Amino acid sequence: MNPDNKTDLGRIYAGARELFIDGEHDRALERFKSIYEVDCTFHDVAEIINDYYDAEDDEWLAKWDARFRQQHGTA
């Protein structure tokens, strides 16, 4: 993936969020990382990535699952 503008980053972010909600956490994380490599200030990708490395897996999953579901309107 080589996003070159904010629209591309937005699509990748939305897709990653959907993957996460669907339980495909590894695939979602890879997409968030691809955004981070291009623009670490985009939305909350820096927090997502930092939390992944700093928190226990269960904590990370619970935090971001709740947040993404709330954003998606499925909380």
Number of C-alpha atoms within 10 A of each C-alpha: 8 10 16 10 10 12 10 14 22 15 12 19 21 17 16 23 25 17 17 20 20 11 13 13 17 12 14 22 19 13 22 25 18 19 26 19 13 14 17 16 11 15 14 12 21 18 12 18 17 11 17 17 11 11 12 10 12 9 13 17 18 10 14 17 19 14 16 17 15 11 11 13 8 10 10
